[in-house]
Amino acid sequence: MFISPVAFGRGRIRDVNDIEPLLSPLRELHDCIRQSVLEATAARSTEELSKIVADEGGDLVFALDRVSEEILVDLVTKKIACHAPVVLVAEGLAQGKVNLPTGTREEDCRWRILVDPIDGTRPLMYQKRPGWILTGVAPNLGDRTRLNDIQLAVQTEIPLLKQHLSDQLWAIRGQGAAAERYDRLTNERQPLRLQPSGAHTIRNGYAAISRFFPGARDVLASIEEELIGEVLGPPVAGQSLTFEDQYPSTGGQLFSLASGADRFIGDLRPLMGEGVGLCCHPYDICTMLIAEELGVKITDPRGNPLDVPLDVETNVAWVGYANRAIREEVEPALQQILKTRGLF
């Protein structure tokens, strides 16, 4: 039977021991995917890995994506579903989900697991920036399961070939977050302390509106210009008020907020309507729990808690602030700009 929302409570679990046993096998799953992708990037050329092999609803699938997708179901079956049946939700699956072990009825599944086997495929396949493996686990509430029902999240860096260190982060709701740095040359693991920026302003820090791909870039850039002007005033000759980093990986953006590199990120692409192409989906932001447990403030553009279905189709607009002070500085101006422009 489905776990009732009343018994569980939205966004809460009765006992952390219910979900904690999944952490270790999920981390092992991520380690296996990381190794498989590293082996593929070492053995195959950029031209091979960047070949388009499918177009799933406008979201292109590259050959590199298939490396992780092909082993995902097998690994989840062997490492996770052997403990309790699950609904695996991921792009590339028929109808976007599959019940595991095979043959299990959806209503008998204990957990709903949302996975992005490679977030940031584009920069990774060209060896420009690391990619990320993202996983969020929620009690199975059927189609009613939401992003805010996620109780456990794991995020693992897929390093560049020339990069020997890889970070792995995880969190259980209400229990804080933890991280570890893995040295793939020595196989040693060291605890990693992550902390969002403590700055009270975006001035002299990284702050940006996402505009990775063609489509409404001019509008998104003008929103950013207007926002920074409202918050910090006009540009000063010889000075840079803020900096920006267009990293086409939501997982990478979350890590930047959680680790103190970025102070503000707004992904407003879904507000642009038909004038924009590819947008963030729930699987791209399924590890936001980790950043939140570290103190990052993540909302929808209206300032409400970010809450979307646990599916592979929904377009997600989100805003991330490194801390409460940054939110208080930026949010009023951002919302006024969006209202004035008729974006909500």
N, C-alpha and C positions, 0 to 999 in steps of 0.2 A: 504493500500500500504506500501511497505518497505520504511523506512526513508532513503533518499538518503545520501550517504557518503559526497556528495558535500554540501548538505544543512546543514548537521550536522558537517562535518569536522571530520577526523579520530582523536579520542582521545579527542574530545571537544564537549560540548553541548552549544546550543545557549543561554540557560537561565537555571541557577541552579534551578529555581523554577519548571522546567520540571521534575526533578528527586528527589528533596528534599522530596516531600510528601511520597516517598517510604521508607524513612529511618525509621520512627516510626513503620510501620507495619512489616518491616523486622526485627527490633530489637525484636518485640513481637514474631515473628515467631521463632527466635533463643531462646528466653526465654522458649517457649513451648517445643522445641526440647530438650533443656538442662534439663528441669524438667522431661520429659519423660524418657530420658536416665538415669538420676539419680535414678528415681524410679525403673527402670529395674535393674540397678546394685545393688540396695539395696535389691531387692526381689529375685534375681536369682543368682545362684552360678557361679563361674568362669567357671566351666566345661560346664554349660548350655550356657553361653554367648559366649564362645570360640568355640562352635560347628560350623563346616563348613556347610553352608546350600546351597551354590552355588559356581560355578567356572565360572566367567564371563570374558572370554578372558584371563585366567591366573591370574586374580586378584580375590583372594578368598573372598567370602562374608561370614562373621560370623553372628551368631545369633544376636549379639549386633547391627550390621549394620541394620538389619531388623526393629529394634525398631524405628529408626528415619525415615527410608525409607517409612514405612507404613503410617506415618502421614504427610509426606512431601507434597504430592499432595493435600491432603485435606486442609492443613494449607495455602498453597500458593493460592489455589482457594478462600478460605474465607478471607484471610488477604491482598492479593496482587492483584489477578486477578479481584477482584470485582471493583477495581479502574481503571484498564486498562488491556486489554488482554496481556498475556505474553507467550513466549516460555520458558518452564522450561527445562533446560538441567541438567541431573544428571545421575550418574551410577545407574543401576537397572531399568531404564525406558525402554520401548520398543523403539528400535532405538536410545536410549540415550536421548530422548526428548519427550515432550508432550505439546500440545497447551492448554492453560487454559484461560477462562472457556472452558469446554469440548465442542467440536463442532466448536470452533473458527478456521478459516483458518490461517495458519502460516503467510501469507502475511498481515493479518490484525492485527497482534500482535504488540504492541507498544514497548515492552522490551524483551530482551533475558536475562534470569537469570540463571547463572551457580552456582550450589550448591554442596557442599560436606557436607552431614548431619553429618558425623563423620570422621574427619581426625585424624589419630592416634588411630585407633580402637585397634590395638594390645597392646600397652602399657596401654590403658584405661581398656580394658576388664580384664587384669591381675592386675589392680590397681597399676601400676608402675608409670605412668605419666598421666597428663591430656590429654584429647582429645580436638578437636576444631570443631566448626561449621563454615563453610566458605561459603560466598556468594559474587558473583560479578554480577553487573547489567550493561548491555550495551544496547544502542539503537538496535532494531532488524534490522540488515542488512542481514538477511537470513544467508546462509552458508558462506557469506563473513565476518561475525562478527568475530573479533579478540580479543585477550587478551587486546591489547592496546585500544580497544573501551570501556572497562569497565569504567564507570563514578562514580559508587557507590560501595563500598565494606563494608561488615560487618563481623566481626570475633568474635566469642564468645567461651570462655573457658568452657569445660565440666569438672568440678573438680572431683578429687577423692572423695570417700565417706568420708574420714577422713579430707577433705579440705573444709572449710566453705566459702572461698573467691573465686570469679570467675570474671575474667576480660572480658570486652567487648570493642572492638575497632571498629571504623568506619571512613570512609573518603569519601568525594566527590572531584572529580578531580579538582585541582586548588584552593580548599577551605581549605586545611590542613586536619589534622586528629584529632580525639578526642577519649577519652577512659574513662571508668567508672569501678569502682570496686564494685561488688555486694556481700553483705553479706547474704548468704542464711539462716542463723540462725535468723537474725533480719529483713530481707527484706530491709535493708538500702542500698542506693547507694551513692558512693562518687566519685567525679571527680578524674581521675588518670592521672598523667603527665608522658608521656613516652618520652624517648630521647635516640637515638642511641649513641653508644660510641663515645667520642670525641678524643680517642687516635689516634696518628699518625702512629702507628705501631701495627703489630700483636704480637710483643714480649710481653710475659707475659699475653697473652689474649687467649680467646677461638677462635680457627681457625681450620677448618677441611674440608676434602673432604668426602662426604656422602658415606657410604658403609654399609647400614643397613642389607642387605640380602646376602646370598651366591651367588656367581657369580662375577668373576673379582675383588674380594676383594683385591687380591694380587696386581693387577695393580693399583687400586685406592689408596691403601695404599702407593705404591711406588711413585705415582705421588705426594701425600702429603709430603712424606719424601723429595723428590727432591725439591719440591717447597719451603718448609721451609728452606732447606739447601741453596737454591739460595738467598732467601730473608734475612735470619738471620745468615747464616753461619753454621758451624758444631756444633753438640751438645757439651755442656760444662759439664764436670763432676760435678755432684752434683746440676745441674740446670735443670729446665724444660723451654725450650724456648717458647713453646705454650702449650695449653691444647686442648682436643677435647671432644665433647659430641655428641654421635651418637643417636639422638632423632628421631625415625622413624615417623615423622609428619612434612610435609612441612609447615603447618600452625604454628606449634610450633617453627620451625626454623625461620620463618619470625618474629614471636613475639620476639624471642631471639635477632634478629638483631635490631628490632625496640625499644626494651627496654634497649639496652646497654649490654646485657649479652654476645653476640657473636660479633666478629669483622669481621670474614670472613667465608663464607660457600660456598662450591662448590658442586653442584650435577651434576656429569658428567656421570651418569650411562648410558644414551642413547648413549654416544660416544663409549661404550664398545661393541656395536654390539650384536651378538647372545650369547655372553659369559655372559650376565647379565640377571637377571630375571625381577622382578617388577621395574618399573620406575615411576617417577613423571608424573602426567597428568595435563591438564589445570585446572581441578577442585581443585587440590591440591594447586595450586599457584594463584587461582583467587582473593585472597585478597592482592596481592603484592602492589596494589595501596596504601594501608594504610602505609606500610613501606616506600614507595617512597615519600609519602606526608610528612613523618617525616624526610626525608633526606637520607635514605638508598639508595645505588646505586645498581640496579639489572640489569644484562645484560645476554645475551647468552654467551657461552664460547668464542666467537670471540670478545666480547666487544660491540656488537650491542644491541640496545633495544630488550628486550625479547618480541617476538610477535609470537603467535601461534594461531591456530583456537580455537574457543570456543566449543570444543567437549569433548568426554569422552575417546577417543582412543589415541590421539597424545602423544608420549613420549617427555618429556620436560627436556632439560638440562639447568641449570641456575647457575648463580654465583651472590652472594650477598656480598657487601662491606658495612661496617657500615658508611663510609663517603668517601669523595673524596681522602683524604690523604691515607687511607688504600688501596683504589683502585689503586692509583699511585704507591704504594709500591709493591703490589702483582700482578697486572694484567700483566705487561710486562713479568715477569718470568713465570707466568702460561701459557700465550699464546705461549711463546717460547717452553716450555716443551711439550705442546699439539702438536705444529707443528712438533717438532723433533720426536715425537712418531707416527706421521702420523695420528693423530686423527681428524685433519681437514686441 
